[in-house]
């Protein structure tokens, strides 16, 4: 049995075949006070030992005779071997000798103990059983598995072994592992470097263990094959390899790299332990996300995992770090593995919105922007104060969804003595606070739009500025831009005006409550009835102008406490043809037509929207039922919208000669641009942007808007599928057949989203069928539906 004592790189070694260390006249001083000296030539440190009455240390430098530990040991060992007349069975090969003499391959025979590569990551030990074809051999490995290997897979044949019992492989490996000590290579390297000699595994075994028996030879092979510092491969032929000592400078460099690598591996193992610990804790005891950001190195590793999970690694190093963590955790190197791991340790909530992270959507405003916004709020001046029309005598209705945080628009109406209807569309006036090019404006431009998700809202402007300053508020005086319109009896525009105003909103209504008030037909809410009549008149007029009705059913979801394991999900399916929704929609379209006309008459560059639809024959779809089925068919062939910044262009879908989005300046940056242009004209100033400048800004904004639309759609779909996943499996849903995809596989409209399922023979487009949910996996965007066949 080999005995080894190693101190900081210096080693004493012996085997059962070697003499006791005391025969060398050497004894250890206490390790705690053991002195070290750095060799000036090799840059290495060796311990001092006492040999007789003398101190020994590599490199010398004392007044008395000093020898290196290596010299002392090797001299005594040589003398002892001479006395015992033991001669080495092989000689060291110097650089002047031929290496080919030592590269003689051993033929494979039954019973030989072989080391072979199982795959790129695993090296196994096995016993040759029998030939398998002309060249291959069947091998029984350490795991008890018999497999066929090619000769080139063999990396080492353990010498001196015949008819090895495969049951002894594990014991042999265990003994080999117990005898491994990489520090043994250091002293062998010193001697071989001095002699400029190469070495085989068997020769190294003779050097460091005093024997080249099978176990010692295999130990030497393992040391050499795994060594990354002291030795390099000089030649290989089959399973035979010859190694040579690296130059001193190279060893010093490699040692430095190894230390760095060892430190990195230690950091990795410490991090893995943190991960394992966090993973084992119950859900409510998981470490908070902020705790992973305290230490810079831990933060880098956790952020590497996050980047890997959302496929957003910024460098190969970040990708490599994440891969090492996953491998250390025994996980596959996939984004889903990284995601699940981050969820399991509590870093991500179960329902983390990956698209929100992948698309790099801005969710919070910086402290600098918030401070600038608060400064704007504290400024009470209003440059349009003298030019604002006082409309506080009007009854004002603000109608929106119940969770709306920012209210951009409100409505008023009255009937004139001649019976014509007069409508006011009041739009919030954010230009009271922000100017083009200001810090807050540039931030709004960067965002392009507010982001509305089932789990929350991320406003274009800082929340306090949007809510307390810009938004319309019930019962309070609010600055606005008011568009007034008098309609002809056929619904066309008779007169209009655009002016700065001050209003006092009377009601803040949800669509549901507004619809209920319309149904009640209360005398005291005559203004709301006028608005409804005006909306119906406008819709009729637009249809006469070629407008295409694309109203459908739309799902809306509100998720409460989205970071909980089972957050509350409230699902609403809204009909866009609902009286209140239709009322608001028509008034917003009316406002857009007026602003386009106003801009055209005054040569104001604006984002004029159009959508040519001259090729659509609506009558071809008249056989389809109104609503989602017909709308889906028409929308599929509609052409993309266009924008002109110099003059209005026809909007065929809306049936208008021109249209400008103007009613959501707190939520949409292009609406805010229109406000900048119109407001400048109202002041008698030149609009701040030319048509060319508007086009450049719009291209930037529209890119961001498309990203946000994609995010909103994917988030809505995720939560609808999650909602369906939680329902009882036996629950049935009504679904509309929108179209047939292939054979009897139909596109269905169910609870606000489109899915597909096989439907029975006889079903037609527009028919209603009953379905059940077979599988629902929101993370994978999987929804399998099955038709419930009726008796």
N, C-alpha and C positions, 0 to 999 in steps of 0.2 A: 504494500500500500504506500502510495506516494505521500510524503509529508512536506508541506510548503509553509514557509513563513515569509510574508511579503510586507515590506514597509515602504510606502511611497515610491514604488517603482523598483526598489532593489529587492531581490529574492534569494533565499537559500532553498535548495531543493534536494531531495534524496528519494530513493525508492528502496524497496526491500533488497535490491541488489547493490546498493551503495553503502559505503561505510558510515557509521554514525558521525554526526557533525563534530562531536568532541574529538574524533581522531584527527581533525584538522587543527586542533588546538585553538578553536574559535569559540567564543561565547558572546551572547547578546547582552548589550547593556539594556537597562530598562527602557521600554518604548517611549514612555512619557518624556524622557530626557534625552532621547537619542539624537545626536547631532547630525546635521546634513551638510553636504558640500556640493556646489554646482560645478560640474566639469566645464571648463572654459571652451573645450573643443566641441563637445557634443551637446552642450546646452541642457544636460540632464542632471538630476539630483539623485545621489546615492547616500544611504546611511553609513555611518562609521560603525565599525565593530572592533572589538578587542581580539587580537590574535596573539596569544602569549602575553607579553608585557607591552605590546605595541598597539597603537590605534591604526585601524585600517580604514581607508576611504578611497573611493574612486577618484583619481586625479592627483593624489598626493598634495604636498604643500606644507607638511609639518617638518620639524627639525630632525625628527627621527625617521628611520626607514619606514616608508609608507607604501602599501600596495593596495590596489583596488580589490574590492570584494571578489570581483570576477577572477582576477589573477590568482588570488589566494585560494579560492575554491578550486579553480581549474588546475592549478599546480598540484595541490594536495590530491585532487581526484586522479590526476595523471599518475602521480607517484604511487598512489594506492592501487590503481589498476595495474601498474607495472609490477608491483610486488606480488599481486595476485595473478600476474601473467594473463590478464584479461585483455584481449584485443578487440577493438571495434570490428564488427562484421562488414562495415562499409567505410569507405574513406570519403572525406569531404572533397567535393569537386571544386577546384579553383577555376577562376575565369579562363585559365589557359587550357583547360581540359574540355573534351567534347561532351556536350549534354546528351547527345543521342545515345551514349552508352547506358545512360540511366533511364531512358524512356522506353524500356522494353515492357510491352504489355503482357499481362498475364491472361491466359486463355480462360474463358468462363467455363466452370464445371459445376456439376451438381454439388450442393452443400456449401459453396462459397458464400461468405458474408459480404454483401454489396451495399454501397450507398448509391442512391439514384435520385434523379429529379422526377418527382411525381408531376409537378406543374411548375409554373413560374415562381410560385411562392413557397412551395414545400419540397424539402429534401427528406427522404425516408431511408431506413435501413431494412434490408430484407435478405432472405436466403434464396439462392438460386434453386429452383425445383426441377425444371426440365426444359429442353429447347421448345420453342414455339415457332415452327417454320425454319427457314434457313438461318436467320440471324437472331431473331428475337428469343427471349427467355421468359418463362413464367416464374414469377418471384412472389414469395409469401412475405409480406411486410410486417412492420412492427404493430400495425393496427389489426392484424389478422386477416388482411385482404390479399387475395391472390390476383395478380394482374400480369399482363404481358408488357415487357419493356424492350425498347430498342437498345442496342449497344451504346449509342451516343448519349443515352440517358444516364449511363453509369458514370459516377463521379469519383468513386474510390472502391478498390477491392481490398478488404482487410487482409493483410498478409498472415501466413502461418495458420490459416484456418482450413480445416477439412471437415465435411459433414456436420456443419454447425446445426445445432438443435434450434429450430425457429421459436420454440417456447422460451428460449433463453435470451431472445433479442432485447426485451424490455429491461431485463436485469443488466445486460451488457451496456445498454444505453445509460442506465442510471449510474453505473460505476464510472462510465466515461464522463458524464456530466459532473460527478463529484470530484473528479481529478482535474477538471479544467481550471486553469488560472492564467489569463492572458499576460500577467506580469512575467511569467516564465520566458516569454518570447524576448523580453528586453535584453536579458543577459546573453541569450543565444545570439541575438542580433549584434551585440557589441563584438563578440568573438568572430562571428562570420564576416562582419564588416572589416575588422582588422586583417583577416586572412583573405578578403575578397573572394569568398567561397560561396557556392550555392549549396542547396540542401533539399533532400526529399523528406517526406513525412517520417520515414523509418529512421533516417539519419538524425533528424531532430529529436525523435524519441530516445535514441541512444544518447544524445547530448544531455537532454534535460531530465530524463527518467532513469538513464543508465541501462535501458533495455529497449529492444525493438519487438517485444512480444505483441500479440494482436491488440490487446487493450491499450498499451502505451502508444503503439503506432497510430491507432485510430484517434486517440486523444491528440497526438501531435498533428494529425491531419485536420482535425476540427479547429485547432488553434490556428494553423496556417490558412485554412480556407476561409475562416471568418475574420482573420486579421486585416485591418485597414490601415495600419500604421507602419509596421516594421519591415514587412516582406512584400515582395511583388512576384507575380508569376513570370518566370523566364521562358518556360516551354511547357506544353501540354501535348500528350499523345494518348488518346483514349482515356483511361482512368489514371494514368500516371502524370504527375505534375512536379516540376522542379521550381523551387522558389529561390529568390536572391534577396539579400538585404538592401534596403533602400538607402540612398545617401543621407548623411546626417541632416543637411538642410531640409530635405524633403520630409524626414521624420519629424523634425521640429514643427514644420508647417502642418503636417497631418495631426500631430498631437494637439496643436492649437484648435484645429477644426474639430477633432474628436471631443475635446473639452466643451466646445460650443455645442456640438451635437448632443452630448450627454446632458448638458444643462437644458437644452431645448426639450429633450425627451423627458427629463424630470419635470419641467414645466407642464408638458403635455399630460403626464401621469397625474400630476396634482390637479390639473383642470378636469381630467376625466373623473377623478374622485369626487370633485365638486358636483359634476353632472350626475354621477351615480347617487350621491347623497340627496340631491334635489329631486331626482326622479323617484326615490323611495319614499319621500314625504307625502302625506295626504294632501289633497287638493287645497285645503284652506291653510296649510302650513308651508306652501311653496315659497321660496325666496322671492321678494319683489323684483321686478325688472331692473329697478335702479341699483340693486345690490351687485349686478353683473357689470356695472359701469364704474365701480370704485377703483379697481386696479386696472392699469392701462393694458397689461398683457392679457388679463382675463377678458377685458372689453374687446380687444382685437380678435380673440378666439371666438367669442360669442357672436360678434358681428360677422365674422367669416362664415359661421354656421348659418346666420340669418341670410347673408348674401347668397349662399349656396342653395338655401331653401327656395328663394325667389328667383334663382337663375340670374343673379346680378353681381357676380364676383367682379371686382375692379381690377384684379391682377391674378396671375398664375399662382403667386404665393398665397393669396387668400383662398383660392380654390384648393391648393395643396393642403393648407392648414385644416380646412373643413374636412377634406378627405381623410386626413390622418386621425382626426377626432372620431369620425364615423367608424373607421377601421378599428380604432382602439376600443370602441363601444361594441364591436362585433356586428355593425350594421352595414348594409350595402351602401355604396356611394351614389345615392340618388337624392334628388330634391325632396321627394316625399319622406325619405328616411330622416333628413335634416329637419323637415317641418314637424314630423311626429315627435322627434326628440325635443325640439324647442317647446312643443305643446306639453309634453310629459314632464318637463322641468318647471313649467309655469311661466316661461319667458313669453310665450305666445298664448293668448286665450284659445280655447278649443275652436272658436269660430273666427279666427283671425282672417281679416280680409287681405288675401295675398295680392289681389290686383291693386289694391290701394298702395301696397308697398312696391310692387313691380313697376307700376306706372309712375312712381315718384310724385304722387299727388301731395301738394302742400296742405297740411292740416292745421298747423299753428302759425300765428304771426309772431315775428321776432319782437323782442322787447323794444327795439328801436322803432319799429312800425307802430306798436301799441302806444308808445310815448308820443309819437308824432300825431296819432289819431286823437289822443286825449288833449293834446295842445289845441287841435282844431275845434274840439268840443267846447273848450273853455273860451274860445273867441266868439263873442255874441254878435259881431258885426254881420250885416247882410247887405251886400252890394246892390241887391235888387229891391231893397225895402221900399223905396219910393215908387217903384213901378209894379208893385204887386196888387192885383185886383182882390178886394175883400169879398170872398165868397162864403163867409162863415154863416150866412143866412140859409144856405142850401142844406137839405138833408143829404147826408153823404153815407153811402153803403160801401164798406170794404168787405169783399167776399173772397175767402181763400180756404185752403185745407186747414183742419183744426190745429195742426202742429206747426203752422207757418211762423217763422221767427221774424222775417223781414216782410213788411207790407209795402209793396211798391205802388199800388194803384187802388183807386176807389171811384165810385160812380154816383152821379146825380142825374135827375131828370125832371122835366115839367112839360105840361102841355100849354102851348101858346093859345091866344084867343082865336086864332084862325084854325085851330085844331091840329096844327103841326106839332111834332114832338121835338123838344130840344134836349140834347144829351150833353153831359159833361163827363169827360174822362180825366180824372185828377191823377197825376203821376208824381211820385215823390221826387224831390229836387236835391240830389246829392251834390250838385255843383255849388250849392250854398256853402259846402265845406271843402271840396277838393277842386283843384285846378289842374289843367293838363301839365304834365311834366313834374308835378310835385312828388315827394317821396311816397305818399299814400297812393297816388294815382299810378305810379310806376309798379307798385306792388299789385294793385288791382289788375293792371295790364298783364303782369306775369302770370297771374292766376286765370284770367280770362273769363271766369264764371264762378259762381258759388257752386258747391258740390252738395247735392242732396242724396243721401243714402238712407237705407232702412235703419241704420244704426246711429245716424247723426248727420249734422249739417256742418260744412266747413265753408264759412262765408268768404266772399271776395274781399270785403272790407273787414277790418277788425270789429268784433262783435259789438262792443260798446258803442262805437261810432255808428254802425249800421242800425242798431236797435234804438239807441237813445237820441241820436241826432237825425239820421236820414229817414227812418221808417215812419210811416203814418201811424198815429196813435189815437185811439178812441177818446173823444172829449177834450183833446188838446189842440192848440193852434199849431198847424203844420204848414211849412212852406211846400209849394207844389208848382208844377207846370200844368195848367189846365187847358185841355183841348175841348172846345164846345162845338157842337154840331146841330144844325137844324136840318131835319130830314123832309124830303118831299114825301108825298103820300105813297109813292111807289118804293120808298126806301133809299133812294139815291140822295146824295148830299146836295142840299140847297145852299146853305151858308156854313161857314166855319170860322173859328179864330183859335189862335195859340197865344197864351199869355202867362206871365208869372202870376201866381195867386197865393192866397192864404186861406186855408180851409179848416174846418173843425169836424172830423169824422164823427158821425152819429152812431153807427152800428159797425161792429166787427162780427161778421157772420161766417159760419162754415157753409159749405155747399149744401149740406144736409139741412141746416136750419133755414137757409134762404129758400130752398125748394119747399120746405114745409110752410113758410110764410106765403109763398106764391099760391100754394094749394088752398090756404085759408082765405085768401082774397080779402084781406082786411081793408076797410075803408081808410084807416089811418096810415096804411102803407101803400097809398096810391102811387107814389113815386116808383116803388119797386115793380108794380104792375106795368107802369109806363115803360120801364126798362125792358121788361119781358116782351111787351108788344113791339118795341123798337127792335129787339133782337130777332123776333120772328119776321118782321118786315125786312130787315137787312138780309137775313138768310134767304128769303124768297127772291129778293133783288139780285143777290150774288149768284144764285143758281140760274137765274135768267141770263146772267153775263157769262155763264159757262163754268161756274164754280163746281168743284167735285167734292161731295161729302165723304170724308174719310173717318167719320166718328166711329169709335169702337168701344169695347170694354177695356178698361185699364186697371191693372192691379197696383195697389199701393200697400206697403208694409211698414209697420212701425215696430221696431225691436226695442224692448225695454231691458236695460242692464245686459248689453251684448257680450260682456266679458264673463258672464256667469256660465256655468256648465250647461244649464238649460234655461236660456233667456226667454222671457215672455215675447211671443210673436202675435201681433195683431194684423190680420189680413183684411183688406178692403178691396172689393172689386167695384170700380166706379164706371158708370155709363156716361160717356162723353156727350150723349144726347140728352142727359138729364137737364131739366129746365134751367137750374141755376148755373150749371157748367156751360150750357149753350149760351145763356145770357152773357156771362163774363167773356167767353170766347168771342162772341160777335162784337162786343164793345171794344175789345183789344184790337180786333181786325179793323174796326171802324177808325180807331185812333191811328193805326198804321197807315191807312189810306189817306187820312187828313194830313199827317206829317209829310207823306210823300208828295202830296199836292202842294203843300206849303213850301216845301223845299224846291220843288220844280219851278213854282211861280217866282221864287226869289233867288234862283240860281245858287242854292246852297249845296255844296258837296255833302252827300250823305250815303250811308250803306243801303242803297235801294235794292230790295230783294225781289227776285222774279223766279218764275218756274214755268217754262214753256210746256204746254200740254196739248198742243193742237192735234197731236196724233192719237189722243185717247178718245175712243167712242164709248161713252158711258152706257149707251143703250145696249151694248154687247154684254153688259153685266147686269142688266135689269132683271134677269131671271133668278139671280142670286138674292137671298134674303138680305135686307139692309142690316148694317151693323158689322160685326167682326168678319163675317164671311165675304161680303162684297168689298169692304174696305181692304181686307188682306189681298184680294185679287187685284184691285186697282193699284194699291201701293207698290206691288211687285213690279209693275211696268212703268211707274212714274220716273221721270227724269230728275236728275239732281238739280237742286236750287242753284241759282246764279245770283251774283251781286254786281251791280254797277254803281260806281261812286260819283258819276256825273249827272245822270238823269234817271228817272223812273223807268223800269221795264215791266212788261206785263207779268202778272202772277196768275197763270192760268188756273191753278188749283183753287186759289181763293176767288177767282173771277174779278180781279181788280186791275186797273191800269197801272198801279204802282203801290208799293208797300214798304214801310220802314218799321222795324221793330223799335218801339220807343217806351214801352210800359214797364220795363224791369231794369232800370238803371242801377239799382243796388245789387242786382244778381247777375247781370250780363254786361260785359264791358262794351260790346258793340252798341248796346242801348245807351250806355253812358257817353260814348263817342257822339251819338246823334244829339244828345242833350248839350254837349259842349258846343256843337255847331249851331244848333237852334238858339241856344241861350245867347251866344255871341251876337247873332243877328238881332235878337230882341233888344240888345243893348246898343245897337247901332254900330257894332264892331265887326271887323273882318273875322270870319270863322277861323279858328286856330289851325285847322288842317286843310290842305289841298286834297283834291281827289286822289292824287298819287300817293300822298302820305297816308290817307285813309286805307288805301289798298294794301300798303305795306303792313300797317298795323293789323288790319283784318286778317291777313294771311297768318300772322303769328297767333292771333286770338283763336282763329278757327281750328288750328292744329290742336290747341289745348282743349277746345270745346269738344272735338271729336274724341279725344282721350277720355274726357270726363263722361261723355255719353256711353262709351264702351264700359267704363267702370260702373256707371249707374245701372246699365242693363245687366251686367254679370252679377252685381250685388243683389239686384232684385230677384233674378233667377235663382241664385243660391238660396235666398231665404224662403222663396216659395217652395223649392224642393225640400228644404229643411222642415218647413211647415207640414208638407205632405208626409214626410218621413215619420213624423210624430203621431200622425193620425192612426186610428185603429185600422188594421189591414182589411177588415170587412167593409169599411166605409166606401160608399159609392159616390161618384161625381158625374155631373152632366158635362158632356163635351160636344163641341160643334165640329163637324168635319169641314175643314177649310179647303182641302184639295187632296188629291191622291198623288202620292210620291212614286209608288211602283206597285203594280198589281193591286192587292187589297191593303197595302200599307198606306195609311192616311195621316196627313198633318192635322192635328187636333188642337182646338183652343179650349183649355181647361184651366179654371181658377186663375185667369189672367196671363197664362203663358202658353207657348206653343210646344207640343210634344208630338210623338208619333206612336201609332199602334196599329195592329192588324184589326180590320173591321169586317164584319160578316158580309156575304154576298147580298146585294140588294140595297145596301146603304149608298146614299148619294151625297154629293157636295151640298152642304147646308143642313143635312140631317143632324139630329141630336142623338147621341148614343150615351150609354152608361158605361163608365170605366171604373176599374179599381187599380190601386197602386201596387205593383208587384215588387218593385225595388226602387229605392230613392237614396242616392248618395250625392249630396250637394257638393262635396269637395271635388268629386270627379265629374260633376255635371251630368249625372246619370239619373234618368227617370224612365222606368219601364211601366207602361200601362197595359192593362188587359181589358178587353171589352167584356161587359157582363151581358151575356146573351139572354134575351127575354123569352119566356115560354110562349 
